[in-house]
Amino acid sequence: MNTINELSNPDDLTTTMKSPLPISITGWIISENKNFVEPLSEYSSQWSNVKFSAQTPFSLNAHIKNKSEVRKPDLIIVDGDLNWVELTVKFKAEISRKTPIILISNNSNAEMLKKALRIEIADVLSIPFEEDELDQIIFKCSKEKSENRKQGKTSVFINAKGGMGASIISTSIAHILALQNESVVLIDPDAQFGSTSSLLSTIPKYTLSEALAQVESLDEYATSGLLTKHESGLRFIPNRTDHLLDTVPAFDPDSFREFLEHIKNGFSHLVIDLSRGLENNVFPALCNADNIFIVIQQNIPSIKEASILIKKLKHLFGYNNQQIKIVVNRYSKSLEISPEAIKESLHSEDILLVPNDYLAVSASTNLGELLATHFDKKPIVKSLNEISNLITEKQEEEAKGVKRFFSFLRS
């Protein structure tokens, strides 16, 4: 019988937390023996984004009968004391042929290995085995899942200093992406001054802190249920609440990282409003962002702060000039500081200009009338559309299409 003491050498299965995987995985441990299940469950708990559930042959048959309602696991571990051939054949025929199945047994021999190979079992571990062997299997499964899944792009908007307008720009951009039929989520971690809900004129179902408090028990599908849907199709989650609280809600960076991972797996775009700047708990949003937009205005203090922020982003996260974009909000030709001077000061090859339109922005913020819906003919919305096209790379695709067209004419 496969028991807890036989699964590995006593010191092999540690309780030390491991580094998070490239992407979360879920799995089943199929066994009728708690002494087989418990050490493997304890082992899986060492990964913050690995979740295994215990199954029996009876529950597996129940899943097969209701397979349309079953979420396929990413990995299965089967107890070699069971009729593992029958279980494997059933699972591959009825639920998923691609899910890797790992067989763990203390009676492995050449005949067993041949059978396992014939029915496409991914790997066989003989008791006792080293923890590293299972580590490699878990990591490989996560890596392959990550490579096979197209993850959403992350665009972060940061004020160079307070009041530059990152919140209204990020909200407007997220709204425009939704109007373009992109699946997009807007995230506002600011628990004190976040304005997402008021800008969208929509009451949220949950705050970010509430979502993060339960993120460990959720997968990417359940996580999306915590988002609030705007009439445009935009999903969003703020962190500010109107309820009276004894303290300002805080959250754990690791929980935020896991939350972002879930969202990236379910949507094409994440737009994150970091208008308050760099804070330790929001660092996960900056670790793998595709675009960083620093919002400034035509004044020396904001340009100086932007210069410092750029240096921090490069030093802390390794970003380069191509990944960091400068957005000049409330731009006016009449102001003394020119776009060329800003480029030179910030060593930026290109900057994005959002023209000053006090009346449109004032109506948007005061009345909850989104810019792209009520002021779509205005130059300010045209400039915001250009930023959204940069995020979706539509201009690049259009350019490629034109090149192919002229190539066709030449031929």
N, C-alpha and C positions, 0 to 999 in steps of 0.2 A: 504493500500500500504506500502511495506517495504521501508522506507526512511532512509537517512543518520542519522537523529536525533534519529531514533528508533532502530538502530542497536545495541546500547549498551548505558549504562549510559555515560554522556558527558565526564567524566574523564577516562573511561575504555580503549578506544583505544588511546594509547599514541604514541608519535613520537620518543621515545627513541630507539636507536639501540639495538638489542638483540644479544646475543652470537650466532655465526654461528652454523648451524645444523651439525649433523654428516656427512650428504651428501646433496647436493643441490637437491631441488625438484622444479618441474614446475607444474602449475595448471591452471584450467579454472574457471572463474566466469561466470556462465550462468544467464543472466538477460537482460531485456530490459529497466531497470530503472537505470539511471546514479547515482541516490541517493542511490542505493543499491551497485553499483559497486565501486564507488569512495572511500568510507571509507575502504572497504576491500582491494582495491589496495594500499591505503596508509598504511594500517596495514601490508600487505605483504612486503612493502618496508623497514620495520624495520629489516628484516632479509637480510643479505648480499647475501645469497645463496638461496633465495626463489623468484621465478618469476611467477606471475599470469597474464594471459591475459583475457580480457573480450570477451565473446562469447554471441551470441543471438541464439534463437531456429533456425533461418534461417541459421546462419553460422555453427551451429552444423549439420544440414542436409547436408550442403555443405561438411563438413568433412566426413560425412558418405559416401557420393557419391565418395569421393576421399580418402578412408580410407587407401589405400596402401601407400599414400604419407604423411599421417598424423603421427606425432610423438605423441604417447599416453601420456597424462598428468599423473602425479603421484597422483593428487588429484583434485576433482571437487567440487565446491560449487554451489548449485542450489538455485535460488530465489523461495521461496514457493508460490509466486503469479503466477508463470507460471504453465503450465500443467506438473508438475514435474514427475508424474507417467509415462506419455508417453515418456518424455525426457529420464528418467532413463532406461526404458525398451529398448528404441532404442539404447542408448549408450552401454548398457551391451551386447545387441545382436549383434551389428555391429562393435564395436570398441574394448572394453575391459570389461570383466566380473570382473576382479580383481581390477580395479581402484576404490578406496574408493570414495563414493559420500556423501557429507554433505548437508543436507537440512536446510536452514535457513528460519524461518517463524514467523510471529507474530500472527498466528491463529492456533497454534498447539493444538491438542486435542487427545483424546484416539484413535479415528478413524483414524486420520492421522498417528499416531505412528504405528498402526496395518498395514496400507498400506505400510508404509516405511519399516517395518520389512519384509513383504512378498516379496518385490522387492529388498531386500538386500541393502538398504541404510545403510551406516555405522553409521551415527549419525544424530540426529536432534537437532538443536539449536533453542531455543525460544527467540524472541526479547522481552526485552533486555537480553543480556547474558554478562557474565564476559569475559574479554580478556583472562584470564587464560584457559578458556574452549577451546578456539580456539588455544591457544599456545600448549596445550596438544595434540590436534589433529595433528597439524603441526609437532610437534616433533616426535610423534608416526609414522607418515607417513615416515619421514626421516629415523628414526631408522630401520623400517622394510625394507625400500629400501636398506639401507646400509647392513643389515644382509643377504639379499637375493642376493646381488651382490658381486662377488668375486673381491676384489680390488687388483691392482698390488702391487708388493713389491718394496720398495725403498731402493736402495743401494747408500750410499754417500761416496765419496772419498775426503779426506782432506790431504793436505800437513802438516806435522808437522812444517815445515818452508819452505821458498821459495825455489823452484828448486828441490824438491824431486822427481818429476815425476808423480804426481797424474793425470795430464791431459792426458798424453799418456796412462797411465794404465787404467783410466776410459773409454777413447775412445776405446781402444783395447778390454776391457771387454764387452762394449756395442756392439761392432762389432761382437765379438764371439757369444754373446747371439743371435744376429740376424741371424747369420749363422746356429745356432741350431734351427732355426724356432720359436724362442721366439718373441713375440711382445714387442718391447722395444723402449724406448725413452731416448735419451741422452740430458741432460739439462746443459748448461754452462752459469751461470749468470754473469761471469766476463766481464764487458764492456770495460776494459782497456787491459787486456793481454790474454783474452780467445783465445784458439787455435783450437777449435773444427773444424771449417770450413776448416782450412788449413790442419789439420790432415786427414780429410775425403775428401779433394780435391773437395768440393762441395759448391757452392754458396747458401746461405740460402735465403728463400723467405721472412722471417720475422725475426726480432730480438725479444728477450724476452721482452724488454721494449715496443715494438710495440704491442705485443700480450697482455701484461698486461694492456695496456691503454684501451683495449676494452673487457677485460675478463668479465665484469659485464653484457654485452649484449650477451654473448655466453653461450652455453651449452657444454657438453663434446664432442658432435659430431662436432660442429663448431670449437671448440678449436683444435681438431686434424687436421683440415684443415690449421692451421697456422704452422704446423710442416713441415720441409723439409725432403724428403725421399732420402736416400742414395741408391745406386744400390744394396746393400746387403739386403735391406728391413728395415734397421735401420732408425728410425725417429729421428731427432734432432732439437734443437733450441738453437742458441748461443745468446749472448747479445752484442757481439762486432760488430761494423760496420766500414767499411773503409771510410765512408763519413766523411767529416770535420764537426765537431759540435762545438758549443760554450761551451758546458758543457758535462761532462761524463754522459750518460744516467743513471738515477736512477729509482727505482721502489718501489712501496708500498708493505710492507710485507703482508697485507691482500689480495691484488690482487694476490700476488705470491701464497699464501695459496689456494685461490680459483682455480687458474690455475693448481696447483698440484693435487687438488681434481679431477678436470675434467680429467686430464691425467691418474690418477690412476684408474679411472672408465673405461677407454678405452683400457688400455694396461697391459700386464702381469708384466712388469718390468720398473722401472724408475732408470736410472743411473744418478747421479748428481755430477758434477765436482765442488767441492768447494775448488779448489786448493789454493785460497787466504785465507782460514781459516774462522773463525767465524766472521760474520758481521751481524748486526741486521736485515737487510732486507732479509737475507737468513735463518733466524731462522725457518720459517715454514718447510723447507726441513729437519730440524733436529728433529722436534717435534715428528714424528711418524715413523722414519726410521727403517727398519728391520735390516739393516747392516750398521755399520760405519767402513770404512776402513781408518786407519791413515797410510799415506805413509811416511816412514823414510828411512835413509841410515845408513851405519855403521860408524857413527861418533857421538861424544859426544854431540855437539850442537843440532842435530836433535832429539836425544834420550831425552835430557833434555826438549826440547820444546814439544815432544810427551807426556811426563809425565804431564806437565802443562795442555796440551789440554785434556788429559783423565780426569783429575780432573774437568775441566770446564764442560765437557760433562756429567759427573756424577752429578755434582752439579746443572747445569742448566736444564738438560733434564731427569735425573734419569736413565741413562743407566748403565748397569752392564758389567762385564768383558766378558760375553758371547756375548754380542751384539757388542762390540768393537773389531775389528780385526787389528792386526799390519801387515803391508806389508813392508818388507825390500826390497827396490828396489836397483838394481845394486849390488846385493849380490855377494861377493867373499870370498871363503874359505881362501884366503891368507891374508885377512885383520885381524887386531888384535882383534877387537870386535866380539865375537862369538854369534851365535843365543841364546845360553844358558845365556850369560851375558845380552843380550837384554831382554829376558824373565824375568830374575830376576829383572832388573832395572824397567821394566814397569809392573811388577806383572801380566804378561800375560801367560796364560797356553799354548798357541800355537801361533806361528807366521807364516806368509806366506813369502816364499823366492822367489824373482824374480831375476834370475841370471843376471849378467852384460853381455851385448852383445852390445858393442858400435857400431859395424858396422851395425847390423840389425836395431837398434833404430835410428841411424843417417840416414840410407837410408829411413826409414819410415817417419821421420820428414822432411827431406829435399826434398824427391821426392813424398811424399804423397802415399807411398806404405804401406798399412796397414799390420801389423805384421802377422795377422792370414791368410792373403791371399798369401803373398809372402814369408813368413818365417815359414810356418806351421810345419816344421820338427825340428825347433830350440828348445833347452831347454827352452828359454824364453817364447815361445808360449805354451809349455806344462804347465809351471807354471801358465800362465794366464788362461789356460783351467781349471786348478784345482780351481782357484778362481771363475770362472764362474759356475763350478759344485757346489761349495759351495753355491752360490747365488740361484741356481735352486734346490738345495738339491738333485741332481741326485745321488751322492755317497750314501746318506742315503737310497734312494729308492732302489738302486742296492743292498745294504747290506740287506735290508728287503727281497728282492727277493731271495737272496742266502739263508737266514735263512728259508724262506718258502720251498725252494727246498730241503734243507737237512732234514727239518721236514717231507717232503713227503717221502724221502728215508727211514727215520727211521720207518715211519708207514708201 
